[in-house]
Amino acid sequence: MAMVLSKQTKRAVIGRRQKLTPYLLVLPAFLVVIGLIVYPVLTAVNLSLHSGSATRLTGANYRYFLTDPV
C-alpha cells in the first residue's frame, strides 16, 4: 500500500526540509561549543560562588581575591 501524495503536498514537504536543513547542519557544531566552552565556564562560575563544601551561594572567594594585598 503506497501512499500517493499530490504535487502540492510533495512541494510542501520538500520546502519544510529545505528550511530545516541549515539548522540540522549547524546543530553538531553548536552542541560541541556548548559542551566544550559554555558548560565549563558556567561550572567554573558556579564553583567560584561556593566556598568549600557550602551548599549556598557566597561571594567569599571574590571578596578574598579583591581584598588580598598580594
N, C-alpha and C positions, 0 to 999 in steps of 0.2 A: 504494500500500500504506500505508494509515493504521494507525498503532499505536493500539490501543484499550487504555485504562488503566481499571482498576477505580476506583470512587469512593474507596476507602480509599487507593489509590496517589495519586490526584489530591490528596486532602487532605494526605497526607504531603509532597508536592512543594510545595503552597501553604504549608504550615506551615514548611518549611525556608526558603522565600523570605521569608516574613514575619519570621523570625528574623534573616536576613541583611540585610534592608533598612536598618535603622538604621546598621549598620556601613558599608555602602556609601555612605550619605548623609554620614556623618562623615568618610570617607576623604579627600576632596579638601581639606577644611579641615585635617585632620591633616597631610597632605603639605605644605601651604603653611606651616604652623607649623614643621615640621621644616626646610623649605628656607629660610625667612626668619629664623628665630630660633635653633634648636638647632644647625644646621650652622655658621653663622658664629661662634657662641660657642665651639664645640668647636675650630674652626680657630684662633681667636684664642688660646685657651689653649695649643694645640699650638705655635703660633708663639712664644708668650711663653716657652715652656720650652726653646727653642733659641736659642743665642747666635750671631748672624751666620749663616754658612753651615754651622754644625756639624750633623752628622747624628745625633749622640747627644743625649740629653736632658741639660739642665743647668739649674741654678737661678740662674745668674749674673745674669740680668735682675732677678729678685726680690731677690737679695742686694744688688745695686746700688741698687735702689729703696728697700729698707728701711734701708740704711746710709748713704745720701747725706744730708749735713746739710741740704741745701736742702729 
